[in-house]
Amino acid sequence: MTGMEHHMSTTDVPEGFERQSRPSPLTEPWEPIYSKQTPDAIILGLRLATPHTNARGFAHGGLIAALADKAMGHSCGYKMRGAHSLVTVNMSIDFVSSGQIGQWLTVETDVIKTGSTICFAQSLIKADDVVIARANATFRTVPKEAVIPGRE
């Protein structure tokens, strides 16, 4: 390989992605998960590996659904400037293809509408830039309560 060439390996992380700053107990076994902030959303990404797969070796639907929920909820919160907590009310997902070990998985969200009590979002889930699923969700917005000293 010359200095002018670059081939994505199965460990490369695309430009602009950094380790996510909001891990959760559910997603901890799937780390490392990366995020990329755009003006309107938070994109999640990860390099598909064996812990992300089902018995047939494809990206597990539960992984895809959980990451879509996380990306859409975080994107709604980001769009609302962090003033609200969000709770998923409904989510629908269509699986249109499969992701394979070694592919770069992304969840790209569009926040459709934010309001005082509800937020709507949709996302495309891609493996190496090919759509493998689409999802949409409705979130209930809950104002963040003031932190009470000693009860954080």
N, C-alpha and C positions, 0 to 999 in steps of 0.2 A: 504494500500500500504506500503510495507517495503521500507527501504532505497535503496534496490537493484533494485527495479522496477521503471519504468517510462513509463507512457502512454501519448501519445501526446493528448493534449486537443485541443479544437477549438481555443484557444488563444496562443498556443505555437508557437514560431518562431524557426525553425531549426538552429542548430549550424552553425556559420560562416556568418549568415545574419545580417546586420545592417540596420538601417533606411537609405533610399536612400539619396544621397547628391545632386541630380539634379531634384528637383520637377518641375512641370510645371502647368500652370493654368488648362490644360485639366485633368491631373491626380490628382489634389489636392482633389477633392471629393472622390477619391478612397483610400486615405491614411488610414492607414499606408502602404506604399510600401517599401519593403526591397531590398537590393542588396548584392551580394556576388561577390567578385573579384577573378577570377582564373588567371593563367598565361596568358591565351589567350582571355578572354571574361569577360563580366559583366552579371551575372545571376540576373534576377529580380524575386521577390517572393512576394506573399501576401496571406493572409488567406481570402478565399472567404466568403463574407457576403452579406446580402440583397442588398446593393447599387450596387453590381457588377452583378446583375442578370437581366434576362429578365422576362416577365410576367409569364413564366412557372417555374421560380425559378432556371434556369440553368445559368451558367456564360455567360454573354452576349457576342456575337461575336464581338461587337465593342470594348469591354474591351480587349478581347484577341488580336484583331488586333492592337489596340493602344499600348498595352504593348509589343507585338512582334516588332513593328516598333521602339519603344523606346529602347528595349534591343539590337536589331541588330545594330541600329545607334550608341548607346553608345559603343558597343563592337568594331565596326569598328573604332570609334574615339580613343578608348583605344589602339587598335592594332597599330594605326598610331601615337601613343604617343602624342595625343592631338594637333598635328600640323595643323589639318584641321577641318573645320566645315563640316557637312554632311547634304545633302538634299535628301530626298527620291525621287527617280525617278520612281520606280516601286515596288510593293509588291503583292505577291500572298499568299493566305492562304487556307488551306484545313482543314475543321473541321471534325474530325473522331470520336469524342465522346463528352461527356458533362462534365462540372465541376459542383459540387454541393456545396451549402453553407456548410462551415466548413472545406472544403478541402484546402490543401496547394497548391497553383498554382505557378508554376515556368515557366520561359522562359529561356531556355538554348540555347545559340547561338554558332555557329561555323562560324568564319570569313573565307570565302573561298578564297578570293583574295583581296588584296589592291593594288592600283596603284596610279599614280599621278592625275588621274581625276575621277576614279570610284572605288567603293568597292562593293563586293558581299558577302552576308551573308545568312545563313539559321538558323532556330531555331526549336526546339521542345518545344511545350507548354504542360506541364504535370499537372495533378491534382493528388496529392498523388502518384507521380511517375508513373502514367499511362498516356501515350500520348493521348491528346484530340485534338491536332491540330499540324499542321506543317506549317511553313511559309518560304518564301525566299524573299529577297529584293535586289535591286540595289540602291546604293547611289552615288550621284555626290559629289566629294570632292571639297571643296572651301578653298583655303588657308586663314587662319585667318589673318585679317588685323590688322595692328598695332593700338593700342588704341590711339585715338587722345584726348589729355587733354580737359576736359570739355564736351566730347561727349560720355562718357562711357554709 
